Amino acid sequence: MRGGTRIRGLISCVLTLAAAIVLYYSIYRPWALTWGATEEEVRRAMPGDEIVRHPTFSGTRAVSIRARPEEI
């Protein structure tokens, strides 16, 4: 029975790892790449986008400050 227990443990480990990978790519990573940004900010071109024509990575993060530009 030791072999069967070891195989079940290995299968459990593989399934847990697969679930973690799916959750990371489907929930956490999209959220982390757009942290704090509105949908409009994510869609629109940003200053500096023209510098790299074909980026391998794209993320838009933002912080909202409730103040007039002169106050910042």
Phi and psi in radians as a Rosetta constraint file:
Dihedral C 1 N 2 CA 2 C 2 CIRCULARHARMONIC -1.052 0.35
Dihedral N 2 CA 2 C 2 N 3 CIRCULARHARMONIC -0.698 0.35
Dihedral C 2 N 3 CA 3 C 3 CIRCULARHARMONIC -1.088 0.35
Dihedral N 3 CA 3 C 3 N 4 CIRCULARHARMONIC -0.711 0.35
Dihedral C 3 N 4 CA 4 C 4 CIRCULARHARMONIC -1.151 0.35
Dihedral N 4 CA 4 C 4 N 5 CIRCULARHARMONIC -0.669 0.35
Dihedral C 4 N 5 CA 5 C 5 CIRCULARHARMONIC -1.155 0.35
Dihedral N 5 CA 5 C 5 N 6 CIRCULARHARMONIC -0.704 0.35
Dihedral C 5 N 6 CA 6 C 6 CIRCULARHARMONIC -1.145 0.35
Dihedral N 6 CA 6 C 6 N 7 CIRCULARHARMONIC -0.732 0.35
Dihedral C 6 N 7 CA 7 C 7 CIRCULARHARMONIC -1.145 0.35
Dihedral N 7 CA 7 C 7 N 8 CIRCULARHARMONIC -0.761 0.35
Dihedral C 7 N 8 CA 8 C 8 CIRCULARHARMONIC -1.080 0.35
Dihedral N 8 CA 8 C 8 N 9 CIRCULARHARMONIC -0.689 0.35
Dihedral C 8 N 9 CA 9 C 9 CIRCULARHARMONIC -1.126 0.35
Dihedral N 9 CA 9 C 9 N 10 CIRCULARHARMONIC -0.713 0.35
Dihedral C 9 N 10 CA 10 C 10 CIRCULARHARMONIC -1.150 0.35
Dihedral N 10 CA 10 C 10 N 11 CIRCULARHARMONIC -0.771 0.35
Dihedral C 10 N 11 CA 11 C 11 CIRCULARHARMONIC -1.080 0.35
Dihedral N 11 CA 11 C 11 N 12 CIRCULARHARMONIC -0.747 0.35
Dihedral C 11 N 12 CA 12 C 12 CIRCULARHARMONIC -1.073 0.35
Dihedral N 12 CA 12 C 12 N 13 CIRCULARHARMONIC -0.743 0.35
Dihedral C 12 N 13 CA 13 C 13 CIRCULARHARMONIC -1.110 0.35
Dihedral N 13 CA 13 C 13 N 14 CIRCULARHARMONIC -0.790 0.35
Dihedral C 13 N 14 CA 14 C 14 CIRCULARHARMONIC -1.115 0.35
Dihedral N 14 CA 14 C 14 N 15 CIRCULARHARMONIC -0.761 0.35
Dihedral C 14 N 15 CA 15 C 15 CIRCULARHARMONIC -1.142 0.35
Dihedral N 15 CA 15 C 15 N 16 CIRCULARHARMONIC -0.676 0.35
Dihedral C 15 N 16 CA 16 C 16 CIRCULARHARMONIC -1.131 0.35
Dihedral N 16 CA 16 C 16 N 17 CIRCULARHARMONIC -0.758 0.35
Dihedral C 16 N 17 CA 17 C 17 CIRCULARHARMONIC -1.104 0.35
Dihedral N 17 CA 17 C 17 N 18 CIRCULARHARMONIC -0.763 0.35
Dihedral C 17 N 18 CA 18 C 18 CIRCULARHARMONIC -1.078 0.35
Dihedral N 18 CA 18 C 18 N 19 CIRCULARHARMONIC -0.741 0.35
Dihedral C 18 N 19 CA 19 C 19 CIRCULARHARMONIC -1.110 0.35
Dihedral N 19 CA 19 C 19 N 20 CIRCULARHARMONIC -0.709 0.35
Dihedral C 19 N 20 CA 20 C 20 CIRCULARHARMONIC -1.115 0.35
Dihedral N 20 CA 20 C 20 N 21 CIRCULARHARMONIC -0.701 0.35
Dihedral C 20 N 21 CA 21 C 21 CIRCULARHARMONIC -1.145 0.35
Dihedral N 21 CA 21 C 21 N 22 CIRCULARHARMONIC -0.774 0.35
Dihedral C 21 N 22 CA 22 C 22 CIRCULARHARMONIC -1.075 0.35
Dihedral N 22 CA 22 C 22 N 23 CIRCULARHARMONIC -0.805 0.35
Dihedral C 22 N 23 CA 23 C 23 CIRCULARHARMONIC -1.111 0.35
Dihedral N 23 CA 23 C 23 N 24 CIRCULARHARMONIC -0.693 0.35
Dihedral C 23 N 24 CA 24 C 24 CIRCULARHARMONIC -1.057 0.35
Dihedral N 24 CA 24 C 24 N 25 CIRCULARHARMONIC -0.899 0.35
Dihedral C 24 N 25 CA 25 C 25 CIRCULARHARMONIC -1.324 0.35
Dihedral N 25 CA 25 C 25 N 26 CIRCULARHARMONIC -0.442 0.35
Dihedral C 25 N 26 CA 26 C 26 CIRCULARHARMONIC -1.651 0.35
Dihedral N 26 CA 26 C 26 N 27 CIRCULARHARMONIC -0.451 0.35
Dihedral C 26 N 27 CA 27 C 27 CIRCULARHARMONIC -2.099 0.35
Dihedral N 27 CA 27 C 27 N 28 CIRCULARHARMONIC -1.029 0.35
Dihedral C 27 N 28 CA 28 C 28 CIRCULARHARMONIC -1.197 0.35
Dihedral N 28 CA 28 C 28 N 29 CIRCULARHARMONIC -0.861 0.35
Dihedral C 28 N 29 CA 29 C 29 CIRCULARHARMONIC -1.096 0.35
Dihedral N 29 CA 29 C 29 N 30 CIRCULARHARMONIC -0.809 0.35
Dihedral C 29 N 30 CA 30 C 30 CIRCULARHARMONIC -1.037 0.35
Dihedral N 30 CA 30 C 30 N 31 CIRCULARHARMONIC -0.691 0.35
Dihedral C 30 N 31 CA 31 C 31 CIRCULARHARMONIC -1.130 0.35
Dihedral N 31 CA 31 C 31 N 32 CIRCULARHARMONIC -0.781 0.35
Dihedral C 31 N 32 CA 32 C 32 CIRCULARHARMONIC -1.164 0.35
Dihedral N 32 CA 32 C 32 N 33 CIRCULARHARMONIC -0.568 0.35
Dihedral C 32 N 33 CA 33 C 33 CIRCULARHARMONIC -1.327 0.35
Dihedral N 33 CA 33 C 33 N 34 CIRCULARHARMONIC -0.258 0.35
Dihedral C 33 N 34 CA 34 C 34 CIRCULARHARMONIC -2.193 0.35
Dihedral N 34 CA 34 C 34 N 35 CIRCULARHARMONIC 0.412 0.35
Dihedral C 34 N 35 CA 35 C 35 CIRCULARHARMONIC -0.921 0.35
Dihedral N 35 CA 35 C 35 N 36 CIRCULARHARMONIC 2.118 0.35
Dihedral C 35 N 36 CA 36 C 36 CIRCULARHARMONIC 1.377 0.35
Dihedral N 36 CA 36 C 36 N 37 CIRCULARHARMONIC -0.146 0.35
Dihedral C 36 N 37 CA 37 C 37 CIRCULARHARMONIC -1.603 0.35
Dihedral N 37 CA 37 C 37 N 38 CIRCULARHARMONIC 2.534 0.35
Dihedral C 37 N 38 CA 38 C 38 CIRCULARHARMONIC -1.373 0.35
Dihedral N 38 CA 38 C 38 N 39 CIRCULARHARMONIC 2.876 0.35
Dihedral C 38 N 39 CA 39 C 39 CIRCULARHARMONIC -1.040 0.35
Dihedral N 39 CA 39 C 39 N 40 CIRCULARHARMONIC -0.653 0.35
Dihedral C 39 N 40 CA 40 C 40 CIRCULARHARMONIC -1.135 0.35
Dihedral N 40 CA 40 C 40 N 41 CIRCULARHARMONIC -0.713 0.35
Dihedral C 40 N 41 CA 41 C 41 CIRCULARHARMONIC -1.147 0.35
Dihedral N 41 CA 41 C 41 N 42 CIRCULARHARMONIC -0.634 0.35
Dihedral C 41 N 42 CA 42 C 42 CIRCULARHARMONIC -1.183 0.35
Dihedral N 42 CA 42 C 42 N 43 CIRCULARHARMONIC -0.684 0.35
Dihedral C 42 N 43 CA 43 C 43 CIRCULARHARMONIC -1.316 0.35
Dihedral N 43 CA 43 C 43 N 44 CIRCULARHARMONIC -0.646 0.35
Dihedral C 43 N 44 CA 44 C 44 CIRCULARHARMONIC -1.366 0.35
Dihedral N 44 CA 44 C 44 N 45 CIRCULARHARMONIC 2.807 0.35
Dihedral C 44 N 45 CA 45 C 45 CIRCULARHARMONIC -1.256 0.35
Dihedral N 45 CA 45 C 45 N 46 CIRCULARHARMONIC 2.519 0.35
Dihedral C 45 N 46 CA 46 C 46 CIRCULARHARMONIC -2.031 0.35
Dihedral N 46 CA 46 C 46 N 47 CIRCULARHARMONIC 2.719 0.35
Dihedral C 46 N 47 CA 47 C 47 CIRCULARHARMONIC -0.990 0.35
Dihedral N 47 CA 47 C 47 N 48 CIRCULARHARMONIC 2.308 0.35
Dihedral C 47 N 48 CA 48 C 48 CIRCULARHARMONIC 1.701 0.35
Dihedral N 48 CA 48 C 48 N 49 CIRCULARHARMONIC -0.233 0.35
Dihedral C 48 N 49 CA 49 C 49 CIRCULARHARMONIC -1.031 0.35
Dihedral N 49 CA 49 C 49 N 50 CIRCULARHARMONIC -0.515 0.35
Dihedral C 49 N 50 CA 50 C 50 CIRCULARHARMONIC -1.309 0.35
Dihedral N 50 CA 50 C 50 N 51 CIRCULARHARMONIC -0.222 0.35
Dihedral C 50 N 51 CA 51 C 51 CIRCULARHARMONIC -1.234 0.35
Dihedral N 51 CA 51 C 51 N 52 CIRCULARHARMONIC -0.738 0.35
Dihedral C 51 N 52 CA 52 C 52 CIRCULARHARMONIC -1.994 0.35
Dihedral N 52 CA 52 C 52 N 53 CIRCULARHARMONIC 1.937 0.35
Dihedral C 52 N 53 CA 53 C 53 CIRCULARHARMONIC -1.218 0.35
Dihedral N 53 CA 53 C 53 N 54 CIRCULARHARMONIC -0.721 0.35
Dihedral C 53 N 54 CA 54 C 54 CIRCULARHARMONIC -2.252 0.35
Dihedral N 54 CA 54 C 54 N 55 CIRCULARHARMONIC 1.367 0.35
Dihedral C 54 N 55 CA 55 C 55 CIRCULARHARMONIC -1.208 0.35
Dihedral N 55 CA 55 C 55 N 56 CIRCULARHARMONIC 2.654 0.35
Dihedral C 55 N 56 CA 56 C 56 CIRCULARHARMONIC -1.594 0.35
Dihedral N 56 CA 56 C 56 N 57 CIRCULARHARMONIC -0.177 0.35
Dihedral C 56 N 57 CA 57 C 57 CIRCULARHARMONIC -2.509 0.35
Dihedral N 57 CA 57 C 57 N 58 CIRCULARHARMONIC 2.437 0.35
Dihedral C 57 N 58 CA 58 C 58 CIRCULARHARMONIC -2.469 0.35
Dihedral N 58 CA 58 C 58 N 59 CIRCULARHARMONIC 2.192 0.35
Dihedral C 58 N 59 CA 59 C 59 CIRCULARHARMONIC -2.545 0.35
Dihedral N 59 CA 59 C 59 N 60 CIRCULARHARMONIC 2.493 0.35
Dihedral C 59 N 60 CA 60 C 60 CIRCULARHARMONIC -2.226 0.35
Dihedral N 60 CA 60 C 60 N 61 CIRCULARHARMONIC 2.009 0.35
Dihedral C 60 N 61 CA 61 C 61 CIRCULARHARMONIC -2.091 0.35
Dihedral N 61 CA 61 C 61 N 62 CIRCULARHARMONIC 2.628 0.35
Dihedral C 61 N 62 CA 62 C 62 CIRCULARHARMONIC -2.564 0.35
Dihedral N 62 CA 62 C 62 N 63 CIRCULARHARMONIC 2.778 0.35
Dihedral C 62 N 63 CA 63 C 63 CIRCULARHARMONIC -2.302 0.35
Dihedral N 63 CA 63 C 63 N 64 CIRCULARHARMONIC 2.235 0.35
Dihedral C 63 N 64 CA 64 C 64 CIRCULARHARMONIC -1.634 0.35
Dihedral N 64 CA 64 C 64 N 65 CIRCULARHARMONIC 2.254 0.35
Dihedral C 64 N 65 CA 65 C 65 CIRCULARHARMONIC -2.046 0.35
Dihedral N 65 CA 65 C 65 N 66 CIRCULARHARMONIC 2.093 0.35
Dihedral C 65 N 66 CA 66 C 66 CIRCULARHARMONIC -1.517 0.35
Dihedral N 66 CA 66 C 66 N 67 CIRCULARHARMONIC 1.388 0.35
Dihedral C 66 N 67 CA 67 C 67 CIRCULARHARMONIC -2.835 0.35
Dihedral N 67 CA 67 C 67 N 68 CIRCULARHARMONIC 2.761 0.35
Dihedral C 67 N 68 CA 68 C 68 CIRCULARHARMONIC -1.279 0.35
Dihedral N 68 CA 68 C 68 N 69 CIRCULARHARMONIC 2.623 0.35
Dihedral C 68 N 69 CA 69 C 69 CIRCULARHARMONIC -0.923 0.35
Dihedral N 69 CA 69 C 69 N 70 CIRCULARHARMONIC -0.626 0.35
Dihedral C 69 N 70 CA 70 C 70 CIRCULARHARMONIC -1.126 0.35
Dihedral N 70 CA 70 C 70 N 71 CIRCULARHARMONIC -0.432 0.35
Dihedral C 70 N 71 CA 71 C 71 CIRCULARHARMONIC -1.464 0.35
Dihedral N 71 CA 71 C 71 N 72 CIRCULARHARMONIC -0.171 0.35
